[in-house]
Every structure is written in C-alpha cells, then in structure tokens.
C-alpha cells in the first residue's frame, strides 16, 4: 500500500464511520492493516505498550479517577461508585461490544478467550474494556450468563427504550422499505445540451423529461433551449447511496455517496475485511431533492456547503454548528481521491452508452489506432466519486441523546417540499436496495452456499472436516471478496483490480443492473451535479 493510500484510509476511518454503520474498535479489527502500516516489529512493540497501558488503566480505576473522566469520554450509562458502567444502546462501548459478539468472535475467536457467541454482551464489554483502547473505558457492572441473559444487579435498570433513536416526523416516513415513486417514463432521448432529468407530467405524475444538467437552469426565451449557469441556489434531483447492515434508521444526520463514491468506499473499507467490516449486507438508494440556502450562495457562490462527517448521527467536525448557524442546514459534499480506488462518475452505464464506453476502453488500452488515454487519474479529465453530508434534527448529539428540546431547536434540513430555506434544504426518498451478496455473486444454491457466512466461513470449515476424514486434499482457504496485497479476491473475481478503471465501470454498471431488475419503475440514474 502506498503512503498516500495509507493516509487516505486512516483519514476515512477517522472522519466517517457512519457511511456504512458503526466502526468496530480498532483492536478488534483484522490485524492485517495494522501490520501493513506499522510492520511486524512495531506491532509487537505496540502490543507491549498496550499491556503497560492496560496496567495503568487498572491502577487509575483503583485510584477512583475513572468516573471523573466520564464527561470527556462521552460514554452513556450509569456510573457506579465502584467505577463500573454498563454499556447502553447508542454509546461507542455498546457498539464495540455488539460488534465483538455478533461478528468479531466468528472471525477471530482467539481474540475472545473463554467466550462464545452465546456469552452476554456484558462479558464482551469486559473483554473490550481490558484491551484498553478507549472504546470501553469502564468495566461492566453486570455479568450475564452463558445464554446471554443479564444477571441481576444492584443498580437501577436503564430504560433502554428512551435511548433508542427518535427520528423527526418528516423522516420517520422515509424509514419504511416500500418504494412509493412510480415513473411513467423511466428513460427519454434528449438533444444536446439537454439531458434526461426528473420531472412531472400534465397531471402531476412522475416522469423523465429533458432538462439541463444540474445545477444549470433552462432558458427558452430565445426559442432555442439554452442551459445557463445559475445565479442562485438550484434545485437538483439525483441518487445517493448508503452501505448498511440490517439496522434501519432514517437518512438524516448521515453521510451518503454517489455511485462512484459508494464503490470507492466499499472497495477500501468493507470488502477487504473478512467478515465484511461493519456487518455490511445492503446497498440502499435514495432519491435526493436538494436546494441549499441563499445565504450559502451569497457567501460562497456554490451549490454545496462543506462536507461534515457524522458518527452515530452526530456531526464530529468542530465547525458544524457555526456553519449551520450562519448558512442553515446545508447539504455538504467532498470529492474523493481516485489514486486510492479508481472509480469515476463521468459515466452513464455500459448499456446506456455502449459506443462511448467502448471508445473509452479502447483509448485506455491504446488499441485500434486510437491514441492512448493517460492512465494517471490526475490527467485523464475524468472526475472522482463524491460523498455528501445530510444534516438532520439535533445533529450535535448521538443516537439516544437527542432530546425533544434539541430536535425542536435544531430541526435539520430534511423536509417534504424543499424550498431552500434554512430548515428545508433536502428530501431523501427511499428508492430501493440490493444485497451485497448478489452484487459480489457469491451465492450458489447448488453448492449449499445460501448466505455470506456459508461462503466465507462454513465452506472453509467443511473443507477442514473433509481433509480430516481423508475425503479431499488440502490446503483449505478462506474465501474473501478482496485481498489488498494481491488486488484479487479468493472464491470470486468481482472485486479484482481496485485501480483498474474499466473494471470499476463494469462493477458500477452491475449495481445499476441489479437496481433496474428489481425496480423497473424507477430510472437507472439521474444526471449528477459536480461537487464544486
């Protein structure tokens, strides 16, 4: 891995653990990245330092200083006089313990001596706490039994129901998994400079029509359609995507991406881990209608505000509140680095523009007498994927800590009819989802591969048993969607070639194809605005 790639991935982990879900604690993540960045010797040295740090933490807890640091560490729960605290829904320790119980122990049981998947969450909390990386600064007060039941405790029970996420009324409707939009026409042929855009028919029905690429505005005053640069905030409609596990929550106070940005993220952070990082199982699509405020346009002359990372529905950047106080709850964006993973957004799909795509591929290969296109992403004139930030109600607090007063005082930018006012900058409408297993093409009913776990874990265990019985020869290998060192997968080739733009384009087209097959009543794509 190059130094640039290492820096970029480290920054990604720090800035945006919410794009995919909640990040597992660093000491429970597969150690390959750690060893790649630091080397085996430094890993051993750091292991000794971690042991010393653990001893120091134990001394500190005995000295009674742990409770005094609770406010700095931001862990929600009850603080007992003994210095213990049970993790509760929504705090980082609960997420770390949950990841260890549901995923970590299956991938690396050696990290959890004496525990089984049936052990209580509090026993996993104790193990994560002993690792002393800051995710669980408190030992649990409760213990639980081997069936996962919670043992009685002397401290008052926590009302977990009050700690569940409470979405605003506007976004609660969007959390349902029914696609309500029905387009009468999903594709239309337009003459330059017009492109297919979302519009409405004579009776208000949704349809694709011809308009200007966002953020340009259409001018027909001369009798000839012209696309002019905007003189103020433009209203724009386009798709954004999110990678998630099985948990459902509304699309506000989160980060999302265009398709190229989503694939960039999956390739760098999700499929390179076994099992997949953050428990990602789905790709969700939303149709975004947005219009940022006049205050932002007057100050910056831009359609997008600055990008802010969200973690557990809380903005983690220091400038969040001051930006929103000054400009309203504006949608933000940032461009990605194609040298990390070569995904481009200047592309409409192989089936949509076969001739153009083949010309692009031929230029890349330098064949058929065509001049070779520069392979350096900084020189080919194509553009990277984009990440977006969508501020919602009470963005200054995490899930479970959003009070009614905070949600009323800071209502966010999600609304039904977008008008570009300070509290009405975007609407996110659910537009379907596909499964990661279908995208990677790993399921095989004939071979008994019905789930992702069957593919990466059960098949390996079955192989070991078959070798032990003398029914087949070894060695047995774990299937993996992508290996960073080899730039290839094991048991699948779908993710091979992270820096190969042609393969990246084909992977993106496969995403569109899966959505098209499942939701034929929706357009494949919308013209995407640049992040400027």
TORBABA-541273 format. One line per 4 residues: number of its first residue (from 1); for each residue x, y, z of C-alpha. Coordinates in Angstrom, 2 decimals, always signed. Example, Ala and Ser with C-alpha at 12.3 -4.5 7.8 and 13.67 -1.06 7.14 Angstrom:
2
1> +12.30:-4.50:+7.80 ~ +13.67:-1.06:+7.14
This chain:
532
1> +0.00:+0.00:+0.00 ~ +1.32:+3.44:-0.89 ~ +1.81:+6.14:+1.74 ~ -0.92:+8.16:+0.06
5> -3.34:+5.25:+0.29 ~ -2.45:+4.61:+3.91 ~ -3.07:+8.24:+4.83 ~ -6.33:+8.34:+2.96
9> -7.72:+5.18:+4.56 ~ -6.68:+6.36:+8.01 ~ -8.46:+9.65:+7.39 ~ -11.53:+7.80:+6.18
13> -11.74:+5.78:+9.39 ~ -11.38:+8.90:+11.46 ~ -13.86:+11.04:+9.59 ~ -16.69:+8.83:+8.50
17> -17.57:+5.69:+10.38 ~ -21.26:+6.38:+9.76 ~ -21.32:+5.96:+5.98 ~ -21.50:+2.24:+6.48
21> -22.60:+1.92:+10.08 ~ -20.64:+2.00:+13.31 ~ -16.94:+1.20:+13.23 ~ -15.70:-1.75:+15.32
25> -12.99:-0.97:+17.87 ~ -9.54:-0.84:+16.35 ~ -8.15:-3.65:+18.48 ~ -10.89:-6.00:+17.25
29> -10.37:-5.28:+13.56 ~ -8.39:-7.78:+11.48 ~ -4.73:-7.03:+12.19 ~ -3.52:-7.02:+8.58
33> -3.89:-3.27:+8.08 ~ -2.19:-2.59:+11.40 ~ +0.72:-4.76:+10.44 ~ +0.87:-3.28:+6.94
37> +1.15:+0.26:+8.30 ~ +3.46:-0.35:+11.21 ~ +5.29:-3.57:+10.40 ~ +5.53:-6.70:+12.49
41> +8.21:-5.41:+14.84 ~ +6.39:-2.21:+15.60 ~ +3.20:-4.24:+16.13 ~ +4.99:-6.29:+18.79
45> +6.34:-3.15:+20.44 ~ +2.89:-1.60:+20.45 ~ +1.49:-4.80:+21.95 ~ +3.87:-4.42:+24.90
49> +2.88:-0.77:+25.22 ~ -0.80:-1.75:+25.17 ~ -0.17:-4.19:+28.03 ~ +1.51:-1.44:+30.04
53> -1.35:+0.91:+29.22 ~ -3.83:-1.68:+30.45 ~ -1.99:-1.89:+33.75 ~ -2.02:+1.89:+34.02
57> -5.75:+1.99:+33.38 ~ -6.33:-0.59:+36.10 ~ -4.32:+1.48:+38.55 ~ -6.24:+4.59:+37.54
61> -9.57:+2.88:+38.08 ~ -8.50:+1.68:+41.51 ~ -7.49:+5.24:+42.32 ~ -11.02:+6.38:+41.56
65> -10.23:+8.67:+38.63 ~ -12.31:+6.86:+36.02 ~ -15.62:+8.47:+36.93 ~ -14.09:+11.92:+36.72
69> -13.20:+11.30:+33.07 ~ -16.70:+10.17:+32.04 ~ -17.63:+13.51:+30.54 ~ -14.54:+13.56:+28.32
73> -15.04:+10.02:+27.07 ~ -18.71:+10.60:+26.30 ~ -19.96:+7.13:+27.29 ~ -23.64:+6.97:+28.17
77> -24.84:+4.92:+31.13 ~ -24.86:+4.69:+34.91 ~ -21.65:+5.44:+36.82 ~ -21.36:+3.32:+39.93
81> -19.25:+4.17:+42.93 ~ -17.01:+1.22:+42.04 ~ -16.14:+2.79:+38.66 ~ -18.15:+0.31:+36.57
85> -20.71:+1.21:+33.94 ~ -22.95:-0.96:+31.76 ~ -22.86:-0.14:+28.06 ~ -26.20:+1.02:+26.70
89> -27.67:+1.35:+23.24 ~ -26.14:+4.21:+21.31 ~ -22.78:+4.66:+23.05 ~ -19.45:+3.61:+21.47
93> -18.84:+0.87:+24.05 ~ -22.17:-0.80:+23.28 ~ -21.39:-0.74:+19.56 ~ -17.91:-2.17:+20.17
97> -19.25:-4.97:+22.39 ~ -22.06:-5.75:+19.96 ~ -19.60:-5.99:+17.03 ~ -17.39:-8.33:+19.08
101> -20.35:-10.57:+19.99 ~ -22.01:-10.74:+16.56 ~ -19.02:-10.60:+14.20 ~ -15.62:-10.45:+15.83
105> -15.84:-13.76:+17.66 ~ -16.81:-15.59:+14.46 ~ -13.91:-14.14:+12.50 ~ -11.30:-14.27:+15.26
109> -12.37:-16.46:+18.21 ~ -8.82:-16.36:+19.54 ~ -9.35:-12.71:+20.46 ~ -12.07:-13.68:+22.95
113> -10.75:-16.48:+25.19 ~ -13.43:-18.10:+27.32 ~ -16.31:-16.51:+25.40 ~ -18.82:-17.93:+22.95
117> -21.39:-16.19:+20.72 ~ -23.92:-17.04:+23.45 ~ -21.98:-15.13:+26.13 ~ -23.66:-11.99:+27.40
121> -22.96:-8.61:+25.88 ~ -21.50:-7.50:+29.21 ~ -18.84:-10.22:+29.09 ~ -17.84:-8.94:+25.67
125> -17.80:-5.42:+27.12 ~ -15.37:-6.64:+29.79 ~ -13.06:-8.10:+27.12 ~ -13.14:-4.92:+25.04
129> -12.53:-2.89:+28.20 ~ -9.45:-4.96:+29.02 ~ -8.00:-4.12:+25.60 ~ -7.69:-0.52:+26.83
133> -8.11:+1.30:+23.52 ~ -10.65:+3.81:+24.82 ~ -13.77:+2.23:+23.27 ~ -14.92:+0.83:+26.65
137> -13.20:+2.80:+29.40 ~ -15.44:+1.17:+32.05 ~ -15.81:-2.42:+33.09 ~ -19.46:-3.57:+33.15
141> -21.38:-3.63:+36.40 ~ -23.42:-6.65:+35.23 ~ -22.08:-10.01:+34.15 ~ -24.78:-12.11:+32.49
145> -24.74:-15.86:+31.93 ~ -23.67:-18.09:+29.07 ~ -27.12:-17.90:+27.47 ~ -26.71:-14.19:+27.02
149> -29.13:-13.42:+29.85 ~ -28.41:-10.41:+32.04 ~ -27.62:-11.27:+35.64 ~ -29.34:-9.26:+38.39
153> -27.55:-6.15:+39.54 ~ -27.95:-3.75:+42.40 ~ -28.02:-0.57:+40.33 ~ -31.33:+0.74:+38.92
157> -32.22:-0.55:+35.44 ~ -31.73:+1.69:+32.43 ~ -34.80:+2.47:+30.34 ~ -33.36:+1.35:+27.02
161> -36.50:+2.43:+25.16 ~ -35.71:+6.05:+25.96 ~ -32.28:+5.64:+24.41 ~ -33.50:+4.44:+21.01
165> -33.15:+6.84:+18.04 ~ -36.12:+9.17:+17.72 ~ -36.39:+10.38:+14.12 ~ -38.26:+13.52:+13.27
169> -41.82:+13.19:+12.00 ~ -40.71:+14.14:+8.47 ~ -38.05:+11.45:+8.25 ~ -39.91:+8.67:+10.07
173> -42.00:+8.05:+6.97 ~ -38.83:+7.59:+4.90 ~ -37.58:+4.76:+7.09 ~ -40.14:+2.35:+5.59
177> -38.91:-0.09:+2.98 ~ -41.55:+0.49:+0.34 ~ -40.69:+2.29:-2.88 ~ -43.51:+4.76:-3.40
181> -42.26:+6.51:-6.53 ~ -43.62:+5.28:-9.87 ~ -42.27:+6.86:-13.06 ~ -44.50:+6.82:-16.12
185> -41.39:+7.13:-18.31 ~ -38.02:+5.98:-17.00 ~ -35.86:+6.95:-19.97 ~ -36.02:+9.67:-22.59
189> -33.85:+10.71:-25.54 ~ -32.71:+14.33:-25.38 ~ -30.87:+16.61:-27.78 ~ -27.76:+18.41:-26.53
193> -27.41:+20.45:-24.40 ~ -30.43:+18.87:-22.68 ~ -30.17:+15.65:-20.67 ~ -32.73:+13.34:-19.01
197> -33.92:+14.78:-15.70 ~ -36.71:+14.05:-13.23 ~ -39.92:+15.95:-13.89 ~ -43.71:+15.76:-13.79
201> -46.32:+15.15:-16.48 ~ -49.54:+17.09:-17.23 ~ -51.42:+15.52:-14.33 ~ -48.54:+15.63:-11.86
205> -47.24:+12.10:-12.46 ~ -43.51:+11.47:-12.18 ~ -41.70:+11.10:-15.47 ~ -38.30:+11.57:-17.01
209> -38.07:+14.63:-19.23 ~ -35.41:+16.76:-20.91 ~ -33.73:+19.50:-18.94 ~ -30.36:+20.99:-18.11
213> -27.65:+19.13:-16.25 ~ -27.62:+20.36:-12.65 ~ -27.02:+22.98:-11.46 ~ -27.66:+24.74:-14.80
217> -31.07:+26.28:-15.48 ~ -33.13:+26.07:-18.65 ~ -33.83:+29.21:-20.70 ~ -36.32:+29.01:-23.59
221> -36.79:+32.74:-24.09 ~ -34.93:+32.72:-27.41 ~ -36.99:+29.84:-28.78 ~ -33.97:+27.57:-28.58
225> -33.36:+25.75:-25.31 ~ -30.25:+27.04:-23.58 ~ -28.60:+25.83:-20.38 ~ -27.32:+28.76:-18.35
229> -25.18:+28.93:-15.27 ~ -27.30:+29.61:-12.19 ~ -27.36:+32.97:-10.44 ~ -28.55:+31.46:-7.18
233> -29.24:+28.14:-5.45 ~ -30.54:+25.49:-7.86 ~ -32.98:+22.74:-7.00 ~ -31.43:+19.42:-8.04
237> -32.55:+15.77:-8.01 ~ -30.13:+12.85:-8.04 ~ -29.46:+9.48:-6.42 ~ -27.28:+8.91:-3.37
241> -26.31:+5.55:-1.90 ~ -25.53:+4.15:+1.52 ~ -23.94:+0.87:+2.62 ~ -25.63:-0.56:+5.71
245> -26.15:-3.70:+7.75 ~ -29.59:-4.90:+8.77 ~ -30.31:-1.99:+11.12 ~ -32.72:+0.63:+9.80
249> -32.60:+4.33:+10.56 ~ -33.72:+7.46:+8.70 ~ -31.47:+9.10:+6.08 ~ -30.59:+12.17:+8.12
253> -27.52:+13.03:+10.18 ~ -25.63:+10.59:+7.94 ~ -23.12:+10.58:+5.12 ~ -24.05:+9.24:+1.70
257> -22.31:+8.97:-1.67 ~ -22.89:+8.94:-5.37 ~ -22.40:+5.53:-7.00 ~ -18.70:+6.05:-7.68
261> -18.20:+7.23:-4.10 ~ -20.07:+4.24:-2.73 ~ -17.91:+1.78:-4.70 ~ -14.77:+3.66:-3.63
265> -15.85:+3.21:-0.02 ~ -16.83:-0.45:-0.32 ~ -13.56:-1.36:-2.03 ~ -11.40:+0.45:+0.51
269> -13.19:-0.24:+3.76 ~ -15.70:-3.08:+3.55 ~ -14.88:-5.99:+1.25 ~ -11.20:-6.05:+2.22
273> -12.20:-7.43:+5.65 ~ -13.43:-10.95:+6.41 ~ -16.14:-10.89:+7.54 ~ -17.16:-7.62:+5.92
277> -16.40:-4.60:+8.02 ~ -19.33:-3.09:+9.93 ~ -21.53:-6.06:+9.03 ~ -22.49:-4.51:+5.69
281> -25.17:-6.52:+3.89 ~ -27.10:-3.98:+1.77 ~ -26.76:-1.04:-0.59 ~ -29.58:+1.46:-0.11
285> -30.51:+4.05:-2.71 ~ -32.26:+7.38:-2.06 ~ -33.60:+9.96:-4.47 ~ -32.39:+13.29:-3.13
289> -34.06:+16.57:-3.97 ~ -31.99:+19.44:-2.59 ~ -31.64:+23.18:-2.69 ~ -29.22:+24.92:-0.38
293> -29.78:+28.37:+1.08 ~ -29.36:+31.80:-0.46 ~ -27.07:+32.69:+2.44 ~ -24.61:+29.98:+1.38
297> -24.71:+31.01:-2.28 ~ -24.21:+34.70:-1.46 ~ -21.19:+33.90:+0.69 ~ -19.50:+31.21:-1.43
301> -21.14:+31.22:-4.85 ~ -21.52:+27.43:-4.55 ~ -24.37:+24.94:-4.63 ~ -22.93:+22.76:-1.84
305> -21.69:+23.51:+1.64 ~ -18.66:+21.94:+3.32 ~ -18.66:+18.21:+3.97 ~ -19.08:+17.12:+7.59
309> -18.60:+13.57:+8.87 ~ -21.30:+12.00:+11.04 ~ -20.73:+9.28:+13.62 ~ -23.75:+7.73:+15.37
313> -25.90:+10.58:+13.96 ~ -23.62:+13.24:+15.46 ~ -21.52:+15.69:+13.48 ~ -17.91:+15.19:+14.51
317> -16.30:+18.30:+12.99 ~ -15.70:+21.41:+15.13 ~ -17.23:+23.80:+12.54 ~ -20.62:+22.08:+12.27
321> -22.74:+24.30:+14.48 ~ -21.15:+27.57:+13.40 ~ -21.68:+26.67:+9.73 ~ -25.32:+25.75:+10.22
325> -26.00:+28.81:+12.38 ~ -24.63:+31.01:+9.63 ~ -25.99:+29.31:+6.49 ~ -28.75:+26.97:+7.66
329> -28.67:+23.16:+7.46 ~ -26.96:+22.94:+4.10 ~ -26.08:+19.73:+2.27 ~ -22.30:+19.33:+2.04
333> -20.02:+17.42:-0.33 ~ -16.42:+16.39:-0.87 ~ -14.53:+14.80:-3.78 ~ -12.59:+11.57:-3.30
337> -9.10:+10.54:-4.38 ~ -9.04:+8.30:-7.46 ~ -5.48:+7.24:-6.75 ~ -6.88:+5.21:-3.84
341> -9.58:+3.42:-5.84 ~ -10.23:+4.29:-9.48 ~ -13.98:+4.93:-9.69 ~ -15.29:+7.75:-11.87
345> -18.70:+9.38:-12.06 ~ -18.39:+10.58:-15.70 ~ -20.22:+7.52:-16.90 ~ -23.86:+6.58:-17.53
349> -23.67:+2.79:-17.81 ~ -22.42:+0.36:-20.43 ~ -25.91:-0.44:-21.69 ~ -26.87:+3.23:-21.91
353> -23.90:+4.38:-23.97 ~ -22.19:+1.32:-25.34 ~ -20.37:+3.14:-28.15 ~ -18.98:+5.83:-25.88
357> -17.89:+3.27:-23.31 ~ -16.10:+1.11:-25.85 ~ -14.29:+4.14:-27.23 ~ -13.20:+4.97:-23.68
361> -11.96:+1.42:-23.12 ~ -10.07:+1.39:-26.43 ~ -8.38:+4.65:-25.57 ~ -7.38:+3.22:-22.22
365> -5.89:+0.18:-23.91 ~ -4.35:+2.19:-26.72 ~ -5.61:-0.15:-29.46 ~ -7.29:+0.13:-32.87
369> -5.15:+3.09:-33.85 ~ -6.58:+5.32:-31.15 ~ -4.22:+7.37:-29.03 ~ -3.80:+6.02:-25.53
373> -5.63:+7.92:-22.82 ~ -3.39:+8.93:-19.89 ~ -3.64:+6.39:-17.09 ~ -2.84:+8.95:-14.40
377> -6.19:+9.85:-12.75 ~ -4.98:+13.43:-12.38 ~ -4.56:+13.80:-16.17 ~ -7.45:+11.99:-17.88
381> -10.08:+14.68:-17.31 ~ -12.50:+12.32:-15.54 ~ -13.87:+13.00:-12.09 ~ -13.92:+11.06:-8.84
385> -16.82:+9.96:-6.70 ~ -18.47:+12.24:-4.16 ~ -19.52:+11.97:-0.53 ~ -22.38:+14.01:+0.88
389> -23.40:+15.10:+4.38 ~ -27.10:+15.33:+5.24 ~ -27.73:+17.27:+8.48 ~ -30.90:+16.29:+10.31
393> -32.57:+17.02:+13.62 ~ -30.30:+17.67:+16.62 ~ -27.05:+16.91:+14.75 ~ -24.96:+17.83:+17.79
397> -25.95:+14.69:+19.70 ~ -25.66:+10.94:+19.09 ~ -28.47:+8.41:+18.80 ~ -30.22:+8.12:+22.13
401> -29.09:+11.54:+23.33 ~ -31.33:+13.65:+21.07 ~ -33.81:+15.35:+23.40 ~ -37.14:+16.71:+22.21
405> -35.90:+20.21:+23.02 ~ -32.78:+19.76:+20.90 ~ -34.72:+18.29:+17.98 ~ -37.15:+21.21:+18.10
409> -34.45:+23.86:+18.37 ~ -32.28:+22.28:+15.62 ~ -34.76:+20.68:+13.24 ~ -32.22:+19.98:+10.48
413> -32.59:+20.27:+6.73 ~ -34.83:+17.24:+5.96 ~ -38.32:+18.27:+4.83 ~ -41.13:+17.25:+2.49
417> -41.25:+20.13:-0.01 ~ -37.77:+21.52:-0.48 ~ -37.65:+25.32:-0.78 ~ -34.07:+26.23:+0.16
421> -34.92:+27.85:+3.49 ~ -32.65:+27.27:+6.45 ~ -34.61:+24.26:+7.75 ~ -35.68:+22.84:+4.38
425> -32.71:+22.00:+2.17 ~ -33.27:+18.38:+1.14 ~ -35.68:+15.47:+0.94 ~ -34.44:+11.87:+0.88
429> -36.89:+9.40:-0.64 ~ -36.21:+5.68:-0.39 ~ -35.54:+4.30:-3.87 ~ -34.78:+0.66:-3.23
433> -31.95:-1.58:-2.06 ~ -29.89:-4.52:-3.24 ~ -27.88:-7.16:-1.40 ~ -24.12:-7.23:-1.27
437> -24.17:-11.00:-1.78 ~ -25.95:-10.55:-5.11 ~ -23.52:-7.85:-6.18 ~ -20.45:-9.96:-5.46
441> -22.10:-13.04:-6.97 ~ -21.02:-15.37:-4.17 ~ -24.21:-17.38:-3.55 ~ -24.51:-20.84:-5.06
445> -27.56:-22.89:-4.11 ~ -26.16:-26.00:-5.81 ~ -23.09:-25.97:-3.57 ~ -25.08:-25.12:-0.45
449> -23.86:-21.51:-0.33 ~ -27.02:-19.75:+0.83 ~ -25.51:-16.91:+2.86 ~ -22.37:-14.83:+3.11
453> -21.35:-16.82:+6.20 ~ -21.74:-20.05:+4.25 ~ -19.38:-18.63:+1.64 ~ -16.53:-17.31:+3.77
457> -16.76:-19.46:+6.92 ~ -18.86:-22.63:+6.60 ~ -17.24:-23.69:+3.33 ~ -13.82:-23.43:+4.98
461> -14.91:-25.49:+7.99 ~ -16.44:-28.13:+5.70 ~ -13.18:-28.32:+3.80 ~ -11.19:-28.84:+7.02
465> -13.53:-31.63:+8.07 ~ -13.29:-33.26:+4.64 ~ -9.48:-33.13:+4.79 ~ -9.52:-34.64:+8.28
469> -11.69:-37.52:+7.02 ~ -9.36:-38.08:+4.07 ~ -12.09:-37.18:+1.57 ~ -10.08:-34.44:-0.12
473> -6.62:-32.94:-0.13 ~ -5.77:-29.60:+1.40 ~ -4.96:-26.89:+1.84 ~ -8.23:-25.19:+2.71
477> -8.51:-21.44:+2.23 ~ -10.97:-18.83:+3.45 ~ -12.97:-17.18:+0.70 ~ -12.52:-13.42:+0.61
481> -14.09:-10.81:-1.64 ~ -10.88:-8.78:-1.87 ~ -7.30:-9.05:-0.67 ~ -5.35:-5.81:-0.55
485> -1.96:-7.47:-1.05 ~ -2.93:-9.46:-4.16 ~ -5.53:-6.99:-5.51 ~ -7.77:-10.01:-6.07
489> -10.46:-12.00:-4.33 ~ -10.48:-15.63:-3.24 ~ -13.53:-17.51:-4.48 ~ -14.74:-14.52:-6.52
493> -13.17:-12.17:-9.06 ~ -15.79:-9.43:-8.88 ~ -13.61:-7.01:-6.88 ~ -10.33:-7.73:-8.70
497> -8.44:-4.61:-9.81 ~ -9.12:-1.71:-7.46 ~ -7.11:+0.65:-9.68 ~ -8.50:-0.67:-12.97
501> -10.98:+1.94:-14.18 ~ -12.54:-0.39:-16.75 ~ -13.32:-2.98:-14.09 ~ -14.62:-0.24:-11.82
505> -17.02:+0.92:-14.54 ~ -18.30:-2.60:-15.02 ~ -18.83:-3.03:-11.28 ~ -20.81:+0.21:-11.18
509> -22.90:-0.97:-14.11 ~ -23.67:-4.20:-12.25 ~ -25.09:-2.13:-9.40 ~ -27.34:-0.28:-11.83
513> -28.40:-3.54:-13.44 ~ -29.46:-5.06:-10.10 ~ -31.49:-1.98:-9.22 ~ -33.04:-1.95:-12.72
517> -34.12:-5.58:-12.45 ~ -35.64:-5.07:-9.01 ~ -37.19:-1.62:-9.56 ~ -38.08:-1.24:-13.26
521> -40.45:+1.61:-12.42 ~ -37.51:+3.86:-11.46 ~ -34.84:+5.48:-13.67 ~ -31.39:+3.88:-13.68
525> -29.73:+7.18:-12.87 ~ -30.05:+10.94:-12.80 ~ -27.57:+13.49:-14.04 ~ -25.27:+14.22:-11.11
529> -24.06:+17.68:-10.10 ~ -20.37:+18.29:-9.60 ~ -19.08:+18.94:-6.09 ~ -17.83:+22.49:-6.53
